[in-house]
Amino acid sequence: MKTLITVLATLWLLAGCNTIAGMGKDISNAGSSIENAANSNKKKQ
């Protein structure tokens, strides 16, 4: 079951970015979101 979910998630992610450049942008955006959340959390402390 875990494998099926992993495969489906991977296919879904790849369908969202049609090119390697698009995939790079998606990964960059995800990293930026994580960084922003970390900075926001740091400011609250």
N, CA, C and O atoms as a Tripos MOL2 file, in Angstrom:
@<TRIPOS>MOLECULE
protein
  180   179    45     0     0
PROTEIN
NO_CHARGES

@<TRIPOS>ATOM
      1 N           0.8190   -1.1920    0.0000 N.3       1 MET1
      2 CA          0.0000    0.0000    0.0000 C.3       1 MET1
      3 C           0.8660    1.2600    0.0000 C.2       1 MET1
      4 O           0.5760    2.2290   -0.7020 O.2       1 MET1
      5 N           1.9470    1.2280    0.8100 N.am      2 LYS2
      6 CA          2.8520    2.3760    0.8620 C.3       2 LYS2
      7 C           3.4690    2.6600   -0.5040 C.2       2 LYS2
      8 O           3.6060    3.8120   -0.9140 O.2       2 LYS2
      9 N           3.8350    1.5910   -1.1920 N.am      3 THR3
     10 CA          4.4580    1.7350   -2.5060 C.3       3 THR3
     11 C           3.4850    2.3710   -3.4910 C.2       3 THR3
     12 O           3.8710    3.2320   -4.2810 O.2       3 THR3
     13 N           2.2420    1.9540   -3.4460 N.am      4 LEU4
     14 CA          1.2280    2.5020   -4.3450 C.3       4 LEU4
     15 C           1.0510    3.9950   -4.0940 C.2       4 LEU4
     16 O           0.9860    4.7810   -5.0390 O.2       4 LEU4
     17 N           0.9730    4.3830   -2.8410 N.am      5 ILE5
     18 CA          0.8220    5.7940   -2.5000 C.3       5 ILE5
     19 C           2.0340    6.5910   -2.9750 C.2       5 ILE5
     20 O           1.8870    7.6940   -3.5010 O.2       5 ILE5
     21 N           3.2180    6.0390   -2.7910 N.am      6 THR6
     22 CA          4.4470    6.7140   -3.2270 C.3       6 THR6
     23 C           4.4570    6.8940   -4.7420 C.2       6 THR6
     24 O           4.7960    7.9660   -5.2430 O.2       6 THR6
     25 N           4.0890    5.8510   -5.4610 N.am      7 VAL7
     26 CA          4.0650    5.9170   -6.9280 C.3       7 VAL7
     27 C           3.0370    6.9460   -7.3900 C.2       7 VAL7
     28 O           3.3260    7.7480   -8.2780 O.2       7 VAL7
     29 N           1.8510    6.9330   -6.8070 N.am      8 LEU8
     30 CA          0.8130    7.8810   -7.2000 C.3       8 LEU8
     31 C           1.2200    9.3180   -6.8810 C.2       8 LEU8
     32 O           0.9700   10.2240   -7.6760 O.2       8 LEU8
     33 N           1.8370    9.5270   -5.7420 N.am      9 ALA9
     34 CA          2.2940   10.8680   -5.3740 C.3       9 ALA9
     35 C           3.3720   11.3480   -6.3470 C.2       9 ALA9
     36 O           3.3690   12.5090   -6.7560 O.2       9 ALA9
     37 N           4.2720   10.4730   -6.7080 N.am     10 THR10
     38 CA          5.3350   10.8280   -7.6520 C.3      10 THR10
     39 C           4.7540   11.1790   -9.0140 C.2      10 THR10
     40 O           5.1560   12.1670   -9.6280 O.2      10 THR10
     41 N           3.8220   10.3810   -9.4830 N.am     11 LEU11
     42 CA          3.1890   10.6660  -10.7710 C.3      11 LEU11
     43 C           2.4330   11.9890  -10.7360 C.2      11 LEU11
     44 O           2.4580   12.7490  -11.7040 O.2      11 LEU11
     45 N           1.7670   12.2620   -9.6290 N.am     12 TRP12
     46 CA          1.0230   13.5070   -9.4900 C.3      12 TRP12
     47 C           1.9720   14.7070   -9.5350 C.2      12 TRP12
     48 O           1.6840   15.7120  -10.1870 O.2      12 TRP12
     49 N           3.1010   14.5940   -8.8400 N.am     13 LEU13
     50 CA          4.0820   15.6830   -8.8440 C.3      13 LEU13
     51 C           4.6730   15.8870  -10.2250 C.2      13 LEU13
     52 O           4.8450   17.0220  -10.6680 O.2      13 LEU13
     53 N           4.9830   14.7960  -10.9060 N.am     14 LEU14
     54 CA          5.5800   14.9030  -12.2390 C.3      14 LEU14
     55 C           4.5790   15.4390  -13.2600 C.2      14 LEU14
     56 O           4.9700   16.1040  -14.2190 O.2      14 LEU14
     57 N           3.3190   15.1600  -13.0670 N.am     15 ALA15
     58 CA          2.3000   15.6660  -13.9880 C.3      15 ALA15
     59 C           2.1610   17.1780  -13.8640 C.2      15 ALA15
     60 O           1.7920   17.8500  -14.8260 O.2      15 ALA15
     61 N           2.4530   17.7090  -12.6900 N.am     16 GLY16
     62 CA          2.3440   19.1460  -12.4630 C.3      16 GLY16
     63 C           3.4700   19.9380  -13.1040 C.2      16 GLY16
     64 O           3.3230   21.1370  -13.3410 O.2      16 GLY16
     65 N           4.5660   19.3020  -13.3800 N.am     17 CYS17
     66 CA          5.6860   20.0130  -14.0090 C.3      17 CYS17
     67 C           6.0890   19.2510  -15.2660 C.2      17 CYS17
     68 O           6.6360   18.1510  -15.1920 O.2      17 CYS17
     69 N           5.8160   19.8380  -16.3940 N.am     18 ASN18
     70 CA          5.9880   19.1520  -17.6740 C.3      18 ASN18
     71 C           7.4310   19.0580  -18.1330 C.2      18 ASN18
     72 O           7.7510   18.2400  -18.9950 O.2      18 ASN18
     73 N           8.3010   19.8740  -17.5780 N.am     19 THR19
     74 CA          9.6900   19.8670  -18.0220 C.3      19 THR19
     75 C          10.6160   19.8060  -16.8140 C.2      19 THR19
     76 O          10.1800   19.9800  -15.6760 O.2      19 THR19
     77 N          11.8600   19.5650  -17.0650 N.am     20 ILE20
     78 CA         12.8630   19.5570  -15.9920 C.3      20 ILE20
     79 C          12.9560   20.9470  -15.3710 C.2      20 ILE20
     80 O          13.0980   21.0840  -14.1560 O.2      20 ILE20
     81 N          12.8740   21.9830  -16.2160 N.am     21 ALA21
     82 CA         12.9130   23.3530  -15.6920 C.3      21 ALA21
     83 C          11.7250   23.6090  -14.7780 C.2      21 ALA21
     84 O          11.8620   24.2530  -13.7380 O.2      21 ALA21
     85 N          10.5760   23.1120  -15.1610 N.am     22 GLY22
     86 CA          9.3790   23.2580  -14.3320 C.3      22 GLY22
     87 C           9.5370   22.5330  -13.0130 C.2      22 GLY22
     88 O           9.1010   23.0260  -11.9720 O.2      22 GLY22
     89 N          10.1590   21.3650  -13.0500 N.am     23 MET23
     90 CA         10.3880   20.6110  -11.8250 C.3      23 MET23
     91 C          11.3480   21.3780  -10.9190 C.2      23 MET23
     92 O          11.1600   21.4070   -9.7030 O.2      23 MET23
     93 N          12.3590   21.9890  -11.4930 N.am     24 GLY24
     94 CA         13.3020   22.7880  -10.7070 C.3      24 GLY24
     95 C          12.6130   23.9540  -10.0300 C.2      24 GLY24
     96 O          12.8950   24.2610   -8.8710 O.2      24 GLY24
     97 N          11.7110   24.6060  -10.7490 N.am     25 LYS25
     98 CA         10.9570   25.7210  -10.1660 C.3      25 LYS25
     99 C          10.0690   25.2330   -9.0270 C.2      25 LYS25
    100 O           9.9660   25.8890   -7.9910 O.2      25 LYS25
    101 N           9.4260   24.0810   -9.2200 N.am     26 ASP26
    102 CA          8.5650   23.5260   -8.1730 C.3      26 ASP26
    103 C           9.3680   23.2180   -6.9190 C.2      26 ASP26
    104 O           8.9280   23.5150   -5.8080 O.2      26 ASP26
    105 N          10.5410   22.6250   -7.0930 N.am     27 ILE27
    106 CA         11.3890   22.2830   -5.9450 C.3      27 ILE27
    107 C          11.8750   23.5560   -5.2640 C.2      27 ILE27
    108 O          11.9370   23.6270   -4.0360 O.2      27 ILE27
    109 N          12.2170   24.5530   -6.0580 N.am     28 SER28
    110 CA         12.6670   25.8360   -5.5050 C.3      28 SER28
    111 C          11.5530   26.4970   -4.6970 C.2      28 SER28
    112 O          11.7890   27.0160   -3.6070 O.2      28 SER28
    113 N          10.3440   26.4730   -5.2400 N.am     29 ASN29
    114 CA          9.2050   27.0620   -4.5340 C.3      29 ASN29
    115 C           8.9200   26.3260   -3.2270 C.2      29 ASN29
    116 O           8.5960   26.9500   -2.2170 O.2      29 ASN29
    117 N           9.0400   25.0160   -3.2500 N.am     30 ALA30
    118 CA          8.8270   24.2380   -2.0230 C.3      30 ALA30
    119 C           9.8840   24.5990   -0.9850 C.2      30 ALA30
    120 O           9.5670   24.7440    0.1960 O.2      30 ALA30
    121 N          11.1230   24.7430   -1.4100 N.am     31 GLY31
    122 CA         12.1930   25.1290   -0.4950 C.3      31 GLY31
    123 C          11.9740   26.5140    0.0830 C.2      31 GLY31
    124 O          12.2210   26.7480    1.2660 O.2      31 GLY31
    125 N          11.5100   27.4330   -0.7540 N.am     32 SER32
    126 CA         11.2250   28.7950   -0.2900 C.3      32 SER32
    127 C          10.0990   28.7930    0.7320 C.2      32 SER32
    128 O          10.1490   29.5300    1.7170 O.2      32 SER32
    129 N           9.0880   27.9740    0.5030 N.am     33 SER33
    130 CA          7.9750   27.8870    1.4440 C.3      33 SER33
    131 C           8.4340   27.3600    2.7930 C.2      33 SER33
    132 O           8.0160   27.8590    3.8380 O.2      33 SER33
    133 N           9.2840   26.3650    2.7680 N.am     34 ILE34
    134 CA          9.8170   25.8050    4.0160 C.3      34 ILE34
    135 C          10.6660   26.8420    4.7330 C.2      34 ILE34
    136 O          10.5750   26.9940    5.9510 O.2      34 ILE34
    137 N          11.4890   27.5550    3.9760 N.am     35 GLU35
    138 CA         12.3340   28.5870    4.5670 C.3      35 GLU35
    139 C          11.4920   29.6980    5.1890 C.2      35 GLU35
    140 O          11.7890   30.1580    6.2920 O.2      35 GLU35
    141 N          10.4470   30.1300    4.4890 N.am     36 ASN36
    142 CA          9.5730   31.1740    5.0150 C.3      36 ASN36
    143 C           8.8640   30.7260    6.2860 C.2      36 ASN36
    144 O           8.7230   31.5030    7.2310 O.2      36 ASN36
    145 N           8.4210   29.4770    6.3090 N.am     37 ALA37
    146 CA          7.7590   28.9510    7.5070 C.3      37 ALA37
    147 C           8.7340   28.8910    8.6710 C.2      37 ALA37
    148 O           8.3590   29.1940    9.8040 O.2      37 ALA37
    149 N           9.9660   28.5100    8.4160 N.am     38 ALA38
    150 CA         10.9680   28.4350    9.4730 C.3      38 ALA38
    151 C          11.2800   29.8260   10.0110 C.2      38 ALA38
    152 O          11.3830   30.0160   11.2230 O.2      38 ALA38
    153 N          11.4330   30.8030    9.1100 N.am     39 ASN39
    154 CA         11.7040   32.1760    9.5460 C.3      39 ASN39
    155 C          10.5400   32.7480   10.3460 C.2      39 ASN39
    156 O          10.7410   33.4470   11.3390 O.2      39 ASN39
    157 N           9.3200   32.4450    9.9030 N.am     40 SER40
    158 CA          8.1330   32.9250   10.6040 C.3      40 SER40
    159 C           8.0570   32.3190   12.0040 C.2      40 SER40
    160 O           7.7160   33.0010   12.9700 O.2      40 SER40
    161 N           8.3760   31.0500   12.0960 N.am     41 ASN41
    162 CA          8.3510   30.3480   13.3730 C.3      41 ASN41
    163 C           9.4480   30.8760   14.3000 C.2      41 ASN41
    164 O           9.2590   30.9790   15.5120 O.2      41 ASN41
    165 N          10.5910   31.2060   13.7100 N.am     42 LYS42
    166 CA         11.7330   31.7210   14.4960 C.3      42 LYS42
    167 C          11.3730   33.0790   15.1180 C.2      42 LYS42
    168 O          11.7380   33.3570   16.2600 O.2      42 LYS42
    169 N          10.6560   33.9190   14.3600 N.am     43 LYS43
    170 CA         10.2760   35.2450   14.8410 C.3      43 LYS43
    171 C           9.3060   35.1520   16.0210 C.2      43 LYS43
    172 O           9.3080   36.0170   16.8970 O.2      43 LYS43
    173 N           8.4750   34.1020   16.0460 N.am     44 LYS44
    174 CA          7.4850   33.9380   17.1060 C.3      44 LYS44
    175 C           8.1300   33.5750   18.4280 C.2      44 LYS44
    176 O           7.5450   33.8130   19.4850 O.2      44 LYS44
    177 N           9.3260   33.0020   18.3910 N.am     45 GLN45
    178 CA          9.9660   32.5230   19.6230 C.3      45 GLN45
    179 C          10.6570   33.5960   20.3330 C.2      45 GLN45
    180 O          11.2460   33.3580   21.3880 O.2      45 GLN45
@<TRIPOS>BOND
     1     1     2 1
     2     2     3 1
     3     3     4 2
     4     3     5 am
     5     5     6 1
     6     6     7 1
     7     7     8 2
     8     7     9 am
     9     9    10 1
    10    10    11 1
    11    11    12 2
    12    11    13 am
    13    13    14 1
    14    14    15 1
    15    15    16 2
    16    15    17 am
    17    17    18 1
    18    18    19 1
    19    19    20 2
    20    19    21 am
    21    21    22 1
    22    22    23 1
    23    23    24 2
    24    23    25 am
    25    25    26 1
    26    26    27 1
    27    27    28 2
    28    27    29 am
    29    29    30 1
    30    30    31 1
    31    31    32 2
    32    31    33 am
    33    33    34 1
    34    34    35 1
    35    35    36 2
    36    35    37 am
    37    37    38 1
    38    38    39 1
    39    39    40 2
    40    39    41 am
    41    41    42 1
    42    42    43 1
    43    43    44 2
    44    43    45 am
    45    45    46 1
    46    46    47 1
    47    47    48 2
    48    47    49 am
    49    49    50 1
    50    50    51 1
    51    51    52 2
    52    51    53 am
    53    53    54 1
    54    54    55 1
    55    55    56 2
    56    55    57 am
    57    57    58 1
    58    58    59 1
    59    59    60 2
    60    59    61 am
    61    61    62 1
    62    62    63 1
    63    63    64 2
    64    63    65 am
    65    65    66 1
    66    66    67 1
    67    67    68 2
    68    67    69 am
    69    69    70 1
    70    70    71 1
    71    71    72 2
    72    71    73 am
    73    73    74 1
    74    74    75 1
    75    75    76 2
    76    75    77 am
    77    77    78 1
    78    78    79 1
    79    79    80 2
    80    79    81 am
    81    81    82 1
    82    82    83 1
    83    83    84 2
    84    83    85 am
    85    85    86 1
    86    86    87 1
    87    87    88 2
    88    87    89 am
    89    89    90 1
    90    90    91 1
    91    91    92 2
    92    91    93 am
    93    93    94 1
    94    94    95 1
    95    95    96 2
    96    95    97 am
    97    97    98 1
    98    98    99 1
    99    99   100 2
   100    99   101 am
   101   101   102 1
   102   102   103 1
   103   103   104 2
   104   103   105 am
   105   105   106 1
   106   106   107 1
   107   107   108 2
   108   107   109 am
   109   109   110 1
   110   110   111 1
   111   111   112 2
   112   111   113 am
   113   113   114 1
   114   114   115 1
   115   115   116 2
   116   115   117 am
   117   117   118 1
   118   118   119 1
   119   119   120 2
   120   119   121 am
   121   121   122 1
   122   122   123 1
   123   123   124 2
   124   123   125 am
   125   125   126 1
   126   126   127 1
   127   127   128 2
   128   127   129 am
   129   129   130 1
   130   130   131 1
   131   131   132 2
   132   131   133 am
   133   133   134 1
   134   134   135 1
   135   135   136 2
   136   135   137 am
   137   137   138 1
   138   138   139 1
   139   139   140 2
   140   139   141 am
   141   141   142 1
   142   142   143 1
   143   143   144 2
   144   143   145 am
   145   145   146 1
   146   146   147 1
   147   147   148 2
   148   147   149 am
   149   149   150 1
   150   150   151 1
   151   151   152 2
   152   151   153 am
   153   153   154 1
   154   154   155 1
   155   155   156 2
   156   155   157 am
   157   157   158 1
   158   158   159 1
   159   159   160 2
   160   159   161 am
   161   161   162 1
   162   162   163 1
   163   163   164 2
   164   163   165 am
   165   165   166 1
   166   166   167 1
   167   167   168 2
   168   167   169 am
   169   169   170 1
   170   170   171 1
   171   171   172 2
   172   171   173 am
   173   173   174 1
   174   174   175 1
   175   175   176 2
   176   175   177 am
   177   177   178 1
   178   178   179 1
   179   179   180 2
@<TRIPOS>SUBSTRUCTURE
     1 MET1         2 RESIDUE 1 A MET
     2 LYS2         6 RESIDUE 1 A LYS
     3 THR3        10 RESIDUE 1 A THR
     4 LEU4        14 RESIDUE 1 A LEU
     5 ILE5        18 RESIDUE 1 A ILE
     6 THR6        22 RESIDUE 1 A THR
     7 VAL7        26 RESIDUE 1 A VAL
     8 LEU8        30 RESIDUE 1 A LEU
     9 ALA9        34 RESIDUE 1 A ALA
    10 THR10       38 RESIDUE 1 A THR
    11 LEU11       42 RESIDUE 1 A LEU
    12 TRP12       46 RESIDUE 1 A TRP
    13 LEU13       50 RESIDUE 1 A LEU
    14 LEU14       54 RESIDUE 1 A LEU
    15 ALA15       58 RESIDUE 1 A ALA
    16 GLY16       62 RESIDUE 1 A GLY
    17 CYS17       66 RESIDUE 1 A CYS
    18 ASN18       70 RESIDUE 1 A ASN
    19 THR19       74 RESIDUE 1 A THR
    20 ILE20       78 RESIDUE 1 A ILE
    21 ALA21       82 RESIDUE 1 A ALA
    22 GLY22       86 RESIDUE 1 A GLY
    23 MET23       90 RESIDUE 1 A MET
    24 GLY24       94 RESIDUE 1 A GLY
    25 LYS25       98 RESIDUE 1 A LYS
    26 ASP26      102 RESIDUE 1 A ASP
    27 ILE27      106 RESIDUE 1 A ILE
    28 SER28      110 RESIDUE 1 A SER
    29 ASN29      114 RESIDUE 1 A ASN
    30 ALA30      118 RESIDUE 1 A ALA
    31 GLY31      122 RESIDUE 1 A GLY
    32 SER32      126 RESIDUE 1 A SER
    33 SER33      130 RESIDUE 1 A SER
    34 ILE34      134 RESIDUE 1 A ILE
    35 GLU35      138 RESIDUE 1 A GLU
    36 ASN36      142 RESIDUE 1 A ASN
    37 ALA37      146 RESIDUE 1 A ALA
    38 ALA38      150 RESIDUE 1 A ALA
    39 ASN39      154 RESIDUE 1 A ASN
    40 SER40      158 RESIDUE 1 A SER
    41 ASN41      162 RESIDUE 1 A ASN
    42 LYS42      166 RESIDUE 1 A LYS
    43 LYS43      170 RESIDUE 1 A LYS
    44 LYS44      174 RESIDUE 1 A LYS
    45 GLN45      178 RESIDUE 1 A GLN
